[in-house]
Amino acid sequence: MTERSRSSAADDALGDAPPPPPRALLSGLMWREIAYLLANFPLGVAAFVVVLVWLTLGIGLSITVVGLPLLATGLLACRQYGRLERARAAALLGVRVAEPSRLRPREQGFFPWLWTCLKDPVAWRHALFAFVRLPWVLLTFTVVLVLLVVGWPVLPWVARWLSNVDRAMVRALLSPSDELERRIAELESDRVTVTDTAAADLRRIERDLHDGAQARLVALAMGLGLAKEKLLEDPEAAAAMVDEAHGEVKLALQELRDLARGIHPAILTDRGLGPALSSLAGRSTVPVTTSVDLDERPAPAIEGIAYFTVSELLQNVSKHSAARQASVEVWRAADRLLILVSDDGRGGARLDGGSGMAGLAGRLGSVDGLFVLDSPVGGPTRVTAELPWRARTEPAAASRGR
């Protein structure tokens, strides 16, 4: 089964399944629709009056100091009204509409905030929603009230038709502005992912230094201190202790090299992705063949993400797959860098299986990448990763030449 790591909440919101056809008079959905249509009247009239007074005062006083702040405050109130209507539609009509992104002025201060509020398209559409619905809420309230008294046999069908119009209005006027709104929400989520990943990497480096090389160097310092004290009393014991300390130095250097390789391997910086992946494959416990078909090197950030993606996938192959062999292929297709890692193991890998796949998918998603996992039970497993291609800048190329 193929699983994609990225999904859009806004797409889900707009892709709600249609409500079931009208059933008996006592069905729960029908009564929720009737309650929604009846509640439209007091809420709609109150919202219309507030918006009318607010617009009249705001526009009329816009030539004074008070007018524009009044308009901005009213637009913020319209956003809150839209949130109320989205919640009501979700509870009674089953319409799930994504929340628009919050207002964020680019600069601090009153005037940037004022300008951001005044040009907010979401708030203006919410105001339009409150303003144009007055005839509709009067009509629906009257029709439903009359049918409850004298026309209840046809009420389920009429209520469904009227509530479908409300569903369309909620989706059209209370949803995020456009694809840009969705993109903002994605970027906000990606920023959180990048921040969390960087914090986790820093904690890992700190832990490795504290528990590994640092502890070994402390023991080395203590051992050399004891050897210094025994140097005149027992030269042979001191020599043995110095020899042991020499071994500890070698182990500490190896741990530091491994740590540095985990941060950013020197071979990747000096020679590029092909030799770095070959070196990575050589350290794998499963035989790995590599194929890198790139005419030029990508940007260092993309190159690093590609390297660590393959590194983590090969670690998963070694730990979980029971595979006899694996392969890594890297190539460029138009403006995308593609990575294919496959193995002949037992399969059954999942994004939520605790193997780190979900975190890896999140890291790729944070740079507009894609992560596709195909791992049927019994194998084989194929993981395809896509990254945006960004070429190296000239300064990077020049420094590489030196």
Solvent accessible surface area in square Angstrom, and as a share of the most:
residue,aa,sasa,rsa
1,M,175,0.78
2,T,81,0.47
3,E,53,0.24
4,R,151,0.55
5,S,36,0.23
6,R,71,0.26
7,S,101,0.65
8,S,23,0.15
9,A,78,0.60
10,A,11,0.08
11,D,71,0.37
12,D,93,0.48
13,A,8,0.06
14,L,81,0.40
15,G,58,0.55
16,D,18,0.10
17,A,85,0.66
18,P,117,0.73
19,P,41,0.25
20,P,58,0.36
21,P,102,0.64
22,P,31,0.20
23,R,136,0.50
24,A,70,0.54
25,L,52,0.26
26,L,144,0.72
27,S,18,0.12
28,G,42,0.41
29,L,23,0.12
30,M,5,0.02
31,W,101,0.36
32,R,103,0.38
33,E,1,0.00
34,I,4,0.02
35,A,46,0.36
36,Y,0,0.00
37,L,0,0.00
38,L,47,0.23
39,A,33,0.26
40,N,0,0.00
41,F,66,0.28
42,P,75,0.47
43,L,57,0.28
44,G,4,0.04
45,V,49,0.28
46,A,56,0.43
47,A,11,0.09
48,F,38,0.16
49,V,76,0.44
50,V,96,0.55
51,V,7,0.04
52,L,79,0.39
53,V,76,0.44
54,W,20,0.07
55,L,38,0.19
56,T,87,0.51
57,L,87,0.43
58,G,0,0.00
59,I,109,0.55
60,G,50,0.48
61,L,69,0.34
62,S,40,0.25
63,I,159,0.81
64,T,64,0.37
65,V,134,0.77
66,V,92,0.53
67,G,0,0.00
68,L,71,0.35
69,P,37,0.23
70,L,55,0.28
71,L,14,0.07
72,A,0,0.00
73,T,77,0.45
74,G,10,0.09
75,L,2,0.01
76,L,59,0.29
77,A,57,0.44
78,C,8,0.05
79,R,34,0.12
80,Q,103,0.46
81,Y,35,0.13
82,G,0,0.00
83,R,122,0.45
84,L,89,0.44
85,E,1,0.00
86,R,13,0.05
87,A,61,0.47
88,R,28,0.10
89,A,0,0.00
90,A,45,0.35
91,A,72,0.56
92,L,42,0.21
93,L,7,0.03
94,G,41,0.39
95,V,2,0.01
96,R,143,0.52
97,V,19,0.11
98,A,22,0.17
99,E,93,0.42
100,P,12,0.08
101,S,18,0.12
102,R,166,0.61
103,L,50,0.25
104,R,111,0.41
105,P,45,0.29
106,R,243,0.89
107,E,120,0.54
108,Q,176,0.78
109,G,46,0.45
110,F,103,0.43
111,F,152,0.63
112,P,36,0.23
113,W,77,0.27
114,L,15,0.07
115,W,156,0.55
116,T,22,0.13
117,C,1,0.01
118,L,30,0.15
119,K,115,0.49
120,D,6,0.03
121,P,74,0.46
122,V,0,0.00
123,A,1,0.01
124,W,92,0.32
125,R,51,0.19
126,H,1,0.00
127,A,5,0.04
128,L,83,0.41
129,F,0,0.00
130,A,2,0.02
131,F,76,0.32
132,V,67,0.39
133,R,3,0.01
134,L,38,0.19
135,P,93,0.59
136,W,38,0.13
137,V,0,0.00
138,L,77,0.38
139,L,91,0.45
140,T,0,0.00
141,F,53,0.22
142,T,76,0.44
143,V,43,0.25
144,V,0,0.00
145,L,84,0.42
146,V,77,0.44
147,L,27,0.14
148,L,59,0.29
149,V,113,0.65
150,V,110,0.64
151,G,11,0.10
152,W,138,0.48
153,P,76,0.48
154,V,79,0.45
155,L,0,0.00
156,P,5,0.03
157,W,148,0.52
158,V,41,0.24
159,A,0,0.00
160,R,24,0.09
161,W,152,0.53
162,L,5,0.02
163,S,0,0.00
164,N,63,0.32
165,V,45,0.26
166,D,0,0.00
167,R,8,0.03
168,A,56,0.44
169,M,36,0.16
170,V,0,0.00
171,R,65,0.24
172,A,69,0.53
173,L,31,0.16
174,L,0,0.00
175,S,13,0.09
176,P,22,0.14
177,S,39,0.25
178,D,81,0.42
179,E,114,0.51
180,L,116,0.58
181,E,20,0.09
182,R,55,0.20
183,R,73,0.27
184,I,60,0.31
185,A,53,0.41
186,E,51,0.23
187,L,85,0.42
188,E,49,0.22
189,S,66,0.42
190,D,16,0.08
191,R,147,0.54
192,V,86,0.49
193,T,38,0.22
194,V,73,0.42
195,T,81,0.47
196,D,85,0.44
197,T,28,0.17
198,A,51,0.39
199,A,38,0.29
200,A,41,0.32
201,D,41,0.21
202,L,120,0.60
203,R,143,0.52
204,R,78,0.28
205,I,32,0.16
206,E,118,0.53
207,R,129,0.47
208,D,55,0.29
209,L,70,0.35
210,H,111,0.49
211,D,93,0.48
212,G,18,0.18
213,A,4,0.03
214,Q,90,0.40
215,A,52,0.40
216,R,67,0.24
217,L,83,0.41
218,V,80,0.46
219,A,55,0.42
220,L,18,0.09
221,A,65,0.50
222,M,129,0.57
223,G,20,0.20
224,L,83,0.41
225,G,34,0.33
226,L,90,0.45
227,A,4,0.03
228,K,162,0.69
229,E,122,0.55
230,K,81,0.34
231,L,102,0.51
232,L,164,0.81
233,E,144,0.65
234,D,62,0.32
235,P,82,0.51
236,E,145,0.65
237,A,32,0.25
238,A,0,0.00
239,A,60,0.47
240,A,63,0.49
241,M,40,0.18
242,V,74,0.43
243,D,102,0.53
244,E,119,0.54
245,A,7,0.05
246,H,100,0.44
247,G,31,0.29
248,E,42,0.19
249,V,54,0.31
250,K,118,0.50
251,L,91,0.45
252,A,3,0.02
253,L,82,0.41
254,Q,80,0.35
255,E,54,0.24
256,L,68,0.34
257,R,133,0.48
258,D,65,0.34
259,L,23,0.11
260,A,54,0.42
261,R,81,0.30
262,G,28,0.27
263,I,87,0.44
264,H,77,0.35
265,P,4,0.02
266,A,74,0.57
267,I,49,0.25
268,L,0,0.00
269,T,73,0.42
270,D,97,0.50
271,R,157,0.57
272,G,2,0.02
273,L,5,0.03
274,G,19,0.18
275,P,42,0.26
276,A,0,0.00
277,L,2,0.01
278,S,58,0.38
279,S,40,0.26
280,L,18,0.09
281,A,12,0.09
282,G,68,0.65
283,R,114,0.42
284,S,27,0.17
285,T,117,0.68
286,V,14,0.08
287,P,94,0.59
288,V,23,0.13
289,T,95,0.55
290,T,45,0.26
291,S,61,0.39
292,V,47,0.27
293,D,98,0.51
294,L,39,0.19
295,D,148,0.77
296,E,84,0.38
297,R,42,0.15
298,P,0,0.00
299,A,14,0.11
300,P,67,0.42
301,A,59,0.45
302,I,0,0.00
303,E,2,0.01
304,G,9,0.08
305,I,45,0.23
306,A,1,0.00
307,Y,6,0.02
308,F,58,0.24
309,T,2,0.01
310,V,1,0.01
311,S,15,0.10
312,E,47,0.21
313,L,4,0.02
314,L,7,0.04
315,Q,93,0.41
316,N,16,0.08
317,V,9,0.05
318,S,42,0.27
319,K,146,0.62
320,H,88,0.39
321,S,14,0.09
322,A,77,0.59
323,A,15,0.12
324,R,187,0.68
325,Q,112,0.50
326,A,6,0.05
327,S,30,0.19
328,V,1,0.01
329,E,69,0.31
330,V,2,0.01
331,W,81,0.28
332,R,104,0.38
333,A,43,0.33
334,A,89,0.69
335,D,94,0.49
336,R,58,0.21
337,L,0,0.00
338,L,25,0.12
339,I,1,0.00
340,L,18,0.09
341,V,4,0.02
342,S,21,0.14
343,D,12,0.06
344,D,47,0.24
345,G,5,0.05
346,R,148,0.54
347,G,20,0.20
348,G,34,0.33
349,A,32,0.25
350,R,135,0.49
351,L,27,0.14
352,D,100,0.52
353,G,52,0.50
354,G,77,0.74
355,S,26,0.17
356,G,32,0.31
357,M,9,0.04
358,A,59,0.45
359,G,46,0.44
360,L,5,0.03
361,A,6,0.05
362,G,27,0.26
363,R,85,0.31
364,L,0,0.00
365,G,4,0.04
366,S,23,0.15
367,V,36,0.21
368,D,59,0.30
369,G,0,0.00
370,L,51,0.25
371,F,0,0.00
372,V,27,0.16
373,L,1,0.01
374,D,49,0.25
375,S,10,0.07
376,P,57,0.36
377,V,139,0.80
378,G,58,0.56
379,G,19,0.18
380,P,77,0.48
381,T,11,0.06
382,R,113,0.41
383,V,5,0.03
384,T,37,0.22
385,A,1,0.00
386,E,44,0.20
387,L,0,0.00
388,P,22,0.14
389,W,24,0.08
390,R,115,0.42
391,A,55,0.42
392,R,44,0.16
393,T,89,0.52
394,E,139,0.62
395,P,100,0.63
396,A,25,0.19
397,A,35,0.27
398,A,55,0.42
399,S,56,0.36
400,R,100,0.36
401,G,70,0.68
402,R,224,0.82
